[in-house]
Amino acid sequence: MVFEDRERMEEAKFIHEQELAFRIRNRRNKLFGFWAAETYLGKEGGAAADYAKEVVMADFGDTAGGFDAMSRVREDLKEAGLEISDHILSKRLVEFEQEARRQVMSE
């Protein structure tokens, strides 16, 4: 009985950690999408919110094929005639990951 209880606790912990990571990643991508929309793509309000949702959804695509949140933003910036380095995009993703973690953990 003790072993089964411990196993259930470990499973619950694993599920909680996975859900938390999922929420943080989605929040990070939303923040990243808002940043790109407002800073570079000239979107505001509802248009920026819609774009941020699209960036979040891009991460549910075929990441093995390279189409994820960063790829989506990079391609959209390129279509807008902007060349933002991967270094800058990656740096912003790291910053938004930290902010997303703070936000989610405080909820």
Protein Blocks (a to p, Z undefined) as FASTA:
>chain_A
ZZmmmmmmmmmmmmmmmmmmmmmmmmmmmmmmmmmmmmmnopahjlmmmmmmmmmmmmmm
cfknopafklmmmmmmmmnopacdfklmmmmmmmmmmmmmmmmmmZZ
